[in-house]
Amino acid sequence: MTTHVTRPDSPVRLRATDAPGQPDVTPALEELYRGFERELLVPLWTEIGDLMPVHPRSRAVPHLWRWESLRGLAERAGDIVPVGRGGERRAIALANPGLGGRPFATPTLWAAIQYLMPGEDAPEHRHTQHAFRFVVEGEGVWTVVNGDAVPMRRGDFLPQAGWNWHAHHNATDRPMAWIDGLDIPFQYTSEAQFFEPGRDEIGDAERITPERSRSERLWAHPGLRPLSAGELAPGTPLLSYKWEFTDRALADQLALESEGFGGTVEPGHAAVRYTDPATGGDVLPTIRVESHRVARGAETAPIRTTGSSVYQVFDGSGTITVGERTWSVTRGDLFVVPSWESFSARSEAGSTDSDAGALDLFRFSDSPIFEALRLDRTRTEGTTG
């Protein structure tokens, strides 16, 4: 007599189904499946639609977070939640509604609003996760990376490769908020992460407020590499990319376009990528970072890419479409573009809501991972590939 006994502790559960492409449902097939369950085996023919879809189907979903709501909750947390050991940082992560409540914006990317009260220090630590800070408003905080005090001001992008000591201090009488981006979900999934706490307080010699960090004085000179620099660790040695230079680059691209010389990625759409001055590559091994400016009335062509990205509206207003979702956005709003979801942006910015009269978007993505694995693919609507 044939028995159909499943191993009690087996997480494998197989169900014979009468469906196209599946074997006929028979007692012999049921017995075979019970044997697979006992030996912790899963046949490909029952999983191929999920494991090998015709195109990426991300568990993450398009979603928008309003900056006004995020900042208000961060302010309340500033009154209630301490920033010392235990929490380490007063950082509040975006949780994509498709990822089961985990603090992940996408399967590979973390994004959070961090809030520091007047006179506060965020204690020193280091981790293997690659990270950056981006300031959409305010100033007055200095991040201290390996003893180098780096000012943080509106529009500044501050990358920091993994396993570098870092702390923050607020030198003013006003609170300040910014966004953090890290590859926490990627390192969590790949089980590669390390973390080490440092000093509870930074020293007086580091509690300074220079206009430029030591890294900027050495590396922030376009096209010039210091001959004193020897072999460098992965990740950019430049700890601050100031908004004034990003703004000028984007404005010059649009000006060149208006003069008939090109320079934009498409009509009305200027874009730059932050790069490592030592290599010309991405600023971080696992994260690509860009700034985009869309002139008023211009609309970007819908585009799909493998890998995911997070955007923050730096300035202006407009309409964003991600997959089947469309939102009106304003300064500070954050949104997610999952893998292979179509993305486009239309600028409705003007002189009343934008310094440049355009829609400025800050974007970070996991593109370096996909390119390193030769899994990168991009498709613009109306083309094939």
N, C-alpha and C positions, 0 to 999 in steps of 0.2 A: 504494500500500500504506500502511495506517495504522500509525503507530508510537506506542508509549506510552513516551515518554522523559521522565523526571523531571529537573528541574534538580538537579544533584548537590549544591549547597550549600543547597537549599531546606529549611527546617525544617518545611514543610507536607507532611503525608502524608495522603492521603485514600483511603479504602477503600469501594468500593461494596458495600452489604450488601442482602441480600434480607430486608427487615423492613417491618413496617407503617409507613406514612407515608413510606417511601423510594421513590425512582424505580426502575423496573425496571432490573436489572443487564444492560447491553448493552455491546457494543464502543464505541458512541457515547458512553455515559456514562463509560466508562473513559478514553476520549480526552479528554473534557471535564474530568475530574478531573486528568489530567496537565497540561492547560493551566492549570488553577487553581494547581497546584503550582508550575509554572514562573513564574507571575506573582504568587506569594505571595497567593493568594486562598483564602478558606474560605467555603463556602456555609452559610447559616444552617440549612438543613434537616438537615445532618449534626451540628449542635452544639446545637440548641435544647433538648434534654433536659438538657444540662449548663449551658448559659448561662441558661436560663429555666425553672428547676424550678418545681413547683407551690408549694413553700415553701422557705425557706432550708435548705441542706445544707452545714453548716460543715465545712471541712477539720479544724478543731480538734475534739478529742474531750473528753468529761468525764474529768477526772483529779484525783486527790488526792495531795498531798505532805504527809508527816508532819513536823511541826515538830521533833520530837525528832531525826529523821534529818538534817534541814536544819541544825539548830544544831550537831550533832556534826561534820558536814563543814565547816561554817564555822569552828569552833574549830580543826580541823586545818589549814585554809587559813591561819588566823591565825599559826600557827607556821611556815609554809613560804613563803607568798606575800607579798612586800612590797606596800605600798599606794601607793608613789610613782609618778612618771611612768612611762608604759608601760602600767600597768594602771589608773592614775588612782584606781580604787576597788576595794576587795576585795568586789565584788558578784558574786553567783552566781545566775544567772537560771534561772527555771523554763522548761523546754523541753517544750511540749505534744507528746505522742507522735504526734499527727496532722500535725505541721507540719515533718516532714523533718529534725529535729535542730536547727532554728533556735532561738535563745534567746528564743522568743516564747511567752508563756502563751496568747495568742489571736492571731488575725490582726491585731489592732489594739493590743493591750496587752502591756506588759512588766511582769513582777513578779520581784523578786529579793530574796534575803536579803543584807544588807550587814553587815560585821563589822569593828569597829575595836578595836585592841588598846590597852591602857593607855598614855596619853601620846602616842598617835599622832595625826598630822594627815593627813586626806585632802586633797590639794592642790586649789587653786582652779581652777575652770573654769566655762564657761557653754556652753549649747547651746539650740537652738530647741525641743527636746523639752520638753513640759510634764511636771512631776514632782511627787511628794510622798514623804514619809516617814511611816510609821505604826509606833508602838512597841507591841509586844505584851508586852514585859517589859524591866525594867532602866531605868537612867538613868545620867547622867554624861557624855553627849555633847552638845555644842552645835553646831548647824549655823550657819554664818555666811553670811548672804545680803546681799550688797552692804554688808558691814561690820557688819550687825546680828546679834549673837549671840543665838540662839534655843534655849532649853533643850528637851531631848527626854526625856520621861518616859512611863511606861507609860500607854497609852490616848491619848496625844497624837497628833493628826493635823497634819502640817506640809506644807501645799501650797507649791509654788514654780513660778510661771509661767515659760515659756521665756525664754531670753536674759538671765537674771540671774546675776551672779557668785555662786558659792557654794563653800564648803569646810566641812570638819567637823574638830572637835578633841575628843579624849577627855581630860577633865580629871581623871579618877580613876585608881585603881590596879586597875580591873577592866575586862575587855573588855565590849563591848556589841554587841548585834545588833538589827536592825530590818528592816522590809521597805520596799523602794522600789517605786513604781509610776510608769510613764512611758508615753507614747504612741509609743515608739520604733518598733514595727512599722508603725504607721500612717504615720509620717513617712518611714520607710524605703521603704515601698511607693509612696508618693506622690512620692518623690524630692524632699523639701522640707527636709532636715535640714542644719544648720550646727553646727559645734563649734569652740570656741576655748579653748586652755589659758590659764590665768592665772598667778599667782605660785606658786612652789613652796611658800612658807610664808606664813602670815598674820602680820600684825604684832602686837606686844604689846597694842596698844589693842583689838584684836579678840579676843584670847585671854582673854576675861573670861567670867564665869559668872553673869550676872544671873538673878534669879528670873523676870523678865519681859523680853521683847524690846522694842525701841522700837516695833515694829509693834503689839504687844499694847497698849502704853500709849496708843497713838493710836487703834486701831481696835476693840479688844475690849470695847466697851461697848454692850450690846444696845440696838438701836433708835436709836443716836446716831451721826451722821456728823460728823467734824470739819470745820468750815467752812474750815479752812486747806487742805483737799484740793482741788486743781484737777483737771485732766484726768488720768485714770489709764490706764496700759497695761492690756491684757487680762489677766485673772487677778486673784484676790483680793489686796488689799494686806495682809491679816492672815496672818501667817506661822505662827501656832500656834493650834489649836483644842483647848483643854485638856479632858482626860477628865472632870474634875469637872462641867463644864457639860453634856457629852453624857450622862453618867450620870444627872444630875438630870432632864434632859428626858425620857429614856426611862422613868425611874421614875415621873415625874409622869403620863405618859400612861397607864401601867398602873394607877396609883392612881385616876385619873379614871374609867377604865373600871370599876373595881371599885365605884366610888361611883355608877355608873349614868349618867355624863355623857359617855360616848364618849371620843374622842380617840385611839384606836388605829386602825390600818389594817384590822384584822380582829380577832376575839376573841383575846386573849392575845398580840397581835403589835404592839409599839410600834416606830416607825421615825422617823428624822430624816435630813434631807439637809444636808450642809455647804454653806453659801452664801456668796457674796461680799457683805460688808457694804455695799459701795458700790452694788451693783446688784440684789441679791436673787437673782441668777442662780447658775449653777454656779460652783464655785471655780476651775475651769480650763476653757479653751475646748473641750477635747477629752475631758475626764474628769469623770464624775459620781461623787461619793463619798457614802456613806450609812452609818449605823449602825442595826442592827436588834436588838431584844431580844424573844425568844420565851419567854413564861412557861413554867415547868415543866408538862409535860403537854399544852401547846398544840401545834398543828400548823398550818403555813401551807398555804393552798390552792395546789395546783400551778399554776404560771404560766409562760407562754412570752413572751419578748420578742425582737425583732430586736436584733442587736448582742450583744456578749459581755460577760461580767463575771468578776471574780476575787473570791473571798471569803477572808477569814481569820477563823478562830474566835478571838475575843478572849477569851472566858471561857465556862466551862460545858462541857456535853457534849450530844450529841444524835445524831439520825440524819438524814442528808442524802440526798436522792434527786435525781439529775440524769439525765434520760433514763432509760436502762435500768440505770444504776448506782446502788447504795445503799451508803453508808459510815457507820460509827460514827465520830464526830469528837470531839476534845478540844482544849483550849487550844493555839492556835498553828497548827493544821493549815490548809493552804491548798487550795482546790479551784477548778476552772474550770467555768463554765457557758457553753457555746458558744451561738451564735445559734439561737434557736427550739427549744432543748432545754428540756423541762419541768423546773422546779425546785420543790422543797418541802423544808421543814425541820420536824423534830419535836424539841422540847426534852425532854431527860432530865436537865437540870441540877438540882443540889441544893446545899445549904449546904456540902458537902465539896469541891466542884469549881468553885464560882462565888461571887464576892462578892455578886452580886445574886440568887442562887438561880435563874438563868435562863440561857438560851443567848444569848450576845451575838455577833453577826456583823458584821464590818466588810466593806463591799462597795464595789468600784469598777468602773465600766463605761464604755463608749464611747458612752453615750446622747446626749451633746450633738452628736456627729457625725451620728447618725442623725436626730435631731430637726431639725438645721439643714438636712438634705437631704430632709426630709419622708419619711423611710424608716422612722420609728419605728412599731412596732405591738406591742400587748400583748394576750395572751389568757389569761384565767383558765379553768382546766378547768371544763367544764360550760356555757361560754358560747360564742358565736360572734363572729367579727370578725377 
